[in-house]
């Protein structure tokens, strides 16, 4: 079945060529990340381009770059960027993070990533190869992601990620090894009684008091909490 374009309030995201379709994680990160008027933004592993598009809508950033290693996803992101109202500010590179870091001299005020998170515990043989690449953490290890972020982040910039909650402690340990320290953490539950599934993390080079809270998405099936509505209502058509 061909995946239909996903229509948001101010843009549409085609997703028929991408292994990973539009999901709650990406929309959460694009909505939740504190922007602080960035001039330059980098989205690592952009996929359809959804997070970069959200940041383009939310900010006046002059330069929003994205990188994507998978050829079909890269092509899709370019198409989605060109079809948006912010095509003059969005640019996608077809490159691995390693190649990009080696070649780029720029520093970014904001770096975002919805990194692949399948560890060997989650890997299943039946996962289609491209989808496995998109979601398997061995294709973008946290240590390398954070080390690359440290190299490309401006002195007063910040970076934001969404990861499985059970990997939060390990992720933050690796972050501190790269002089990156959290100042915002939101832990995400599907419902009030469900377990915490995701951690939204925003970090910088400064060690300051951390704002920690929880975000609950639904009261019951398809009935969303006011907090989630407030966070995503600028994007979802039915919010």
Secondary structure, DSSP 8 states (H G I E B T S, - for coil): -----EEBSS-EE--TT-SS---HHHHHHHHH----S-SEEEEES-TTSHHHHHHHHH---SEEEEEE-SHHHHHHHHHHHHHSTTTTTEEEEES-HHHHHHH----EEEEEE----B-TTT--TTS-HHHHHHHBGGGS-HHHHHHHHHHHEEEEEEEEEEEEGGGHHHHHHHHHHTT-EEEEEEEEESSTTS-EEEEEEEEESS----EEEEEE-EEETTEE-HHHHHHHTTTBTT-
